[in-house]
Amino acid sequence: MESRCIITHTTYQDWPAVLMESTALRITIIPELGGKIVSLENVLTGKEWIVGTGARPLAKVEHGSDFLAADMSGWDECFPTVAACTYPLEGANFGQLMPDHGDVWSIPWEVSFEEQDALVCKVVGRALPYELTRTIRFESDQQLRFEYTVRNLSSETLAAFWLAHPQFVATANTRIMLPGATKQVRCVYGGGLLQQGELYDWPETVMDGSKLRLDTIGPSSAKDARKFYIDGAVDEGWTGLYEQDSEDYLKLEWDAESVPYLGIWIDEGLCNEQAVCALEPCNGYYDSLTEAVGRDKLLRIAPHSESEWHLSVKLGSGPMNTK
């Protein structure tokens, strides 16, 4: 179903921004700040899903900065790694530093409107020779489609991966939704409660004889965090957040063949002053490019070739379709 989309230039906290809106959904992007998405709002209910800056100013940081030194808000794209590391493949790029949370979140993106009713943002990498393009368009009044293309600009095969890092607002009523076939998750950062590397039953596990819900997020006063991955490749390409009181929901959907992995980051005031949950579809496993190369779970882009994938974002209210 086609949607009528209005695209306008605006400002957000004094930064030049682009607003895309339908009758049901509104999204705001700041190209200069790494293509950061600073607002994702359900117009019909007034629900804002994206975490704001809080006490930190929305500010540009130097390329290669530690991610925690930035404003800790919004939806950022991570490429070609998440954890800082050095490029592991032999060749012209061997040993090159791969910045924390990747290259592109701290580089200004170029914006164009070369396609009708779509916003096209492009960025050329600095750590590695590539160009990443993200095109956003409406699939329906309630649903966006993000189309990604990465082009290898070099004469060597490029090892890399992408991970979405949307910091979503989390409350005591937020429930993390995963495909029904998910029975266990792998913990890759345990914080104060869990053990890194362990498998835990989902959505409820037992710790020291007590039941612990893994699909909920505690308050920011907990000063804790944890991260999971569905262990290995996903069977179904979707995840979501559901507000049990208001029945607002957010659902991400993708092709599981081109985006085979899913991370879940829960921050209860440890890194961010607010409680957040980041649902992180990705095509590398996991977090560090070095780790992903060792596991051979990543993109390998041939010289002067492209790799493509997409992600759909739906906002709604009421019962959430979990198929």
N, C-alpha and C positions, 0 to 999 in steps of 0.2 A: 504494500500500500504506500503510495507516494505521499509526501508531506510537503506542505508549503513552508519554506524556510526563509527567514529574514536574517541577513548578515549585515552588521553595522560596525563601524569603528567607534570605540568608546575609550574610557580610561578606567583603571582599577587601581586604587591607592596611588594615583598620580602616574601610573604606568600606562603607556599606549596598549590597548587591548582590542580584541575582536570578540564580538558577541554574536552567537548564533542562537536563534530561537524559533520554536514552533508554538502552537497553541498550548502544548503540554510540557515542554522541556526547554531549559535555557542553559547554555554552556558558554563560559568565558575563558579565553586563552590569551596569554601574554607571550608573543613570539620571542621577544628580546630576552626573556628569562627561561631559555631552554625549551620554549614551546609549552611552558607550564600551564596546566588547566587549573584555574583558581576558583572556579565555581561550576557546580553541576546541580541544577535546581529543578525539582518537580514543581512546575508552575501551578498545577491544579491543587496541590496540598500545601505548598510553601516549604517543603522539605529540602534543605540544603545538605548535600552529601559530602562535600569537600571540606576538609579541615582548613580553617583560616590560619593566619599567622600568629594570633594571640598577641603576646607582649612583644614578639620580635617584629622588626620592620621587614616588609617585603623588599628585598635588596638583591642586587647583582653581586655575585662573588667571582673571584678569579677562577679561571679554568684550572681544574685539578684540585680544587679545594676539598677539604673534608666535608662530607654531606651534612654532618651535624653542625657545622659552622654557618649553614644557611638558615633560611627562615622556617624550615620544617613544616611546610604547608603544601597543599595542592597535590596535583597528579604530575609526576615526572616520568620521563622515559629513561630507562637504563640500557646503555649499549656502549661498548661491546662486552662489559662485565658488570657485576654489582660490587663485589669485594675488590679492593685494590690489589693488584698483582702485576707481574711483568709478563710480557707476551711470550708464550712458551714454545712457539713453533720456530724452527730454524729458518733463516732467511733474513731479508732486509729489516724486518721488524723485531727480530729476536731481542729480548731483554728490554723492549720499550715499556715504560711505565703505563699501566692501565689505571686511570684514576678511580677513586672511591665513588661508587654508584655510577661508574662509567664516564663517558666522554661528553654526552650531548646535553645533559641537564644544566651545565654551566656555560654553554655556548649559545649565543643568539641564533635564532632560526630565521630564515627568510620566509616571508608569507606572500602568497599570491592567490588570485581568484580565477585561475586559468580554466577551471571547470565551473559550470553553472551550479549554483546552490551547494557549493563545496568550498571548504577552506583547505588549501594545500600549504603545508609548512615543510621546509627542507633545511638540512644542516649538513655541512661537510665536516667529517671527523678531523681531529687533530692528533689523537694518539695513533690512529691507523688511517690508511687511505680508503675512505668510503664516503658515500652520500646516503643519508637516511631521509626518506620522505614519509610524512604522515598526512593522509587526506581524511578529513572528517566530513561526513554528510549525514543527512537524516534518512533513515529507512522508513520511518513512520513518525507520527507526531510524538510518540513516546520512546522512540528508539534511534540511537546513533550507530553509525558504522565507521570504525577507524580502519583505514587501509594503510598498510605499511609496506614500503619497498626499500631494501638496502642494495646499493650498487657498489661492487668492488671496483675501485678506481686503479688498481695495481695489476701487475703482471704475475703476481703470486696468489695462490689460494689463501683466502682470508678466513681465519677462525674467529668466531664471535658468537654472541647471543644477545637476545633482547629480553627484557623483563619490564612489565608495567609496574609502576610504583605509585598507585593512587592511595593517598592517605584519606580514608573515609572516616567521617564522624561516627563514633561508637558510643552507645549509651548502655545503661543497665538492661534495656529491653532488646538490644541488638542480638540477633542470632545469626551465626555463620552457616550458610547453606552450601552443602557439597552433594555431588551425585550420590544416589542411594547405595551404589555399590562400594562406596568408601567405608571400609571397616576399620582401617588403621591409618595413621599418619606418622611420618618420620620427623622427629624433632632435630633441627639443625642449630637451634639456639634455645637453651632451656631456661635462662634467667634463674630466678631463685627457687622455682618449683620443680622443674623437669630436668632430665639429663640429655645432653647433646648426644645424638647418634641413636637413641632408643626409639623403638616403635611403640606407639600408644594407641589404645582402642579409641575409635571415634564413633559418636561424639562425646562419649562419657568413658572415663577411665577410673582406675582405683589407685590412690596414692596413700600408702601407710594405713590401709584399711578403710579409707574414706573415699567416697565418690567425688570425682572432680569433672565438671563440665569443661570440655575443650572448645565448644562452639559458642561460648559467651566471652565477653570482655569486661574486666573489672574497672573500677574507677582509677583516675589518674593518681590518686593518693597512694595506690599500691606501689608505685615506683618499681615496676617490674616489666618484663617483656618476654616474648617467646616467638619462635618461628617454626612452622611446620612445612613440609611438602607432602603432597600425596606421593607415596613411595613409588618411584618409577613413572612411567607414562600413564596419563589419564585415560580412562575408558570413554568418558564423556567430556566434551569441552564446555563446561559451564560451572559457574559458582555465583553466589549472591549473598546479600545481607537483607535480613527481614526484621522490621521493627514490630515486636509482638504487641505493643500497645496501640500504635497508630495504624498498623498494617501497611506502612510505606515499605517498598522494597526496591532494591537495585539488583539487576541481574547482568552478569557478563557472560557472553557466549562466543565460542570460537571453534574453528576446525581443529580437532584433536590431532590430526596428522601433521599439520604445519606448526602447531603450538602444543607440544605433547606434555608439558609439565605445569604444575601449579604450586605456588608458594602462598602461605598465609602468615602475615606478620601482624602480631598483636603487641601494641605498645600501651602500657598502663602507666604513663607518666615517667618512664625511664629516660627516653630520648626526647620525646615531645611533651610539652606541658599539658597536653590534652590527651584523652583516651582515644586511640585510633585503631583501625583495622585496615590493613592493606591487602587486598586480594591481588595476587601477582601471577597471572598467566605468563609463561615464558617458553622460549625454545632452547634453553640450556639448563643443565642440571649438574651442580647447583651453585649459585652465587658467584663463585670465583671462576674466571676463564681458565685458569690453570687446572682447577678441579674438573671442570666440564671437558677439557681436552683429555685429561686422564681417564675419564669415564666414556669418552667419545659420545657425549650427549650435548650437541651444540650444532650451530650452523657451520658448514664449510662451503664458502662461496668461491666458485671458480673465478679465475682472472677475468676481469671486465664483464662479469655476469651479475645477475640479480637474484635476490630471494624475496618472496612476498608472503604475507600473512595478513589476517584481519581479525578484528575484535568488534563485537556488537555490545552496546551498553543500553539497557532498557530500564526506565524508571516507571514505577506504577504504585498502585495501592490495592489492597484486598488480597485474596488468595494468590500465592505465587506459583506459577507453573514450574514444576521441578523436573520437567522432561525436556 
